[in-house]
């Protein structure tokens, strides 16, 4: 079994590793997000995503691009990656280098890109999901959605963790 830190790669090294695995016929599944506060919804989402292929890769939004409000992210990118890497269902973790997952998708070339059901209508207030979907069509990857319980890290952090003066 890989230790947590052994699952964490840079995007470039991960791209080479995934290319090798794809050449062996492995189905690469990618999940991407902020994952600022690990909660049961994330765990169930990752477990469901893992069932869609052989290798589960999770990329996290870098600290400098987290656009969730003041005081965010609560946990820095290294802590977020280590928390995700601790999950048995996750094979590889990396910090995304860009503001969106678009370049990550082009670099890692997964077979499947998985989001939660809250994105199933391909609408989000940032417009990122629409751009990601367009890239998936370009690279020939499949968009998939999980149907697990949904929590909002932002709502949980705002409600239970941030002081009133930080809201």
N, C-alpha and C positions, 0 to 999 in steps of 0.2 A: 504494500500500500504506500502511495506517495505521502510524504509529510506535507503539511499545509504549504510551507514556503516552496516546496518542490513543484507545486501546481501553478505558481505565479511566474508568468513569462512577460517579456516585452512583446509588443505587437509584431515586430519584425521576426523575432525568433519563433514566436507562436505561428506565424504564417508559414514558415518553413516546416515546422513540425506537423501542422495540419495538412499541408500539401502531401507530405509523406504518408500520412494516415489515409487521406483520400485515395492516393494511388494504390493503397492496399484494399480499397473497397469500403472503407469505413464511412458511415453517414455522420457528418459533422453538424451539430445543432448549436446555434448561438442565441444567447439571451443577452440583452444589453439594458442598462439602466443606472440610476444613481445608487440605489440600495443603501441609503443613508442609515436606516434603522432596520436591522434584520428582524423580521417578524414571521409568524406562521404562514402568511400568504406568500411570502417570497420562497420559503422552503417548499411548499406545495407546488408552486409554479416551477421551480427548478426540477423537482421530482417528476412532474408531468412532462416537462420539456425533455428530460433525459430519456423517457420512454419513446420518444419520437426518433431516436437515432442511437448511434454507438458512442459518440464522444460529445460531452456537454462542455461548451466553452461559455464563460460568463465574462463580459467586459463591463467595466464600471466607468461612469462619467468622471473625468478628472476634477479635482477640487475647484480649479479655476473656472470651470464651465458649469458648475452646479448653479442653477438659476431658481432655487426654491425659496429665496428670501434671506433676510438678515440672519446671521448666525448659522448659516448652512454652507457646507455640510456640517453636521454635528460631529461626525466621525470622518477623519481624513481618509484619503484614497487608500493608503496602506492598510489601515485598520479594516476598511470595508472589504478589501481584497482578501485579507487574512481570514475574516469571518466567513466569507463565501467559500474560500478554499478549504475550510474545516468541514464542509458538508461532503458526505460520502458520494453523493450523486454527481458532484462537480468534478470534471477532469482537469480543466485548465481555467485560469483566471488571468486577466490582463487589464491594465488601465488603458482606456481609449485615449488616443493622443489628440483628438479633435473635438470640436464642439458638439457634433452629432455623430451618429453611428454610420453615416454614409461612407466615409473613407474606410472605416473598419470593415464594413461589409465588402468593399472593393478589395481590401487587402487580404482578409481572411478567407473569403470565398466559401462561406458555409453552404451546406446543402439546404438547411432549413433555418429560418429566423423566427424565433418564438416570442410572442408578446402575450400579455394577459387579455382576457375577454373585454376589458374596458377599452381596448383599441380595435376591436373587431370591425367597427364601422369605418376604420382608417381615418379617424378624425381625432385630433388633439389640438389644444389651444396654441401650441408652438408651431404646428405644421411639420414637425420632424417625421412623424409616421408616414406621411404622404411621400416625402423625399426618400425615406428608407424603402418604401414599397416600390417606388420607381427603380431604384438601384437593384432590388431583388429581381425585377423583370430583366434588367440588363445582364445580370450575371447568371441568370437561370436558376435562381434559388427559390425555394418555396416559403411563403409566409404561413405560419401556423399560429393558432391561438389556444391557450389553455383555458379551462373553465373551472378554476379553483376559487376558493374564497378570496375576496379582494379586501385588502386594507390599504389605507393611505399612510405612508410613512410621514408625509408632511402633516396630515391631520393628527396623527398620534404624537408627533414631536411638538406641534403647536399646543395641543391640549394637555399633554402630561409632562413635558420636559422643559419647554421654554418659559422663562419668567414672564410675568405680565408685561414688563417694560420692553421685552424683546419681540412682542407680537405686533 
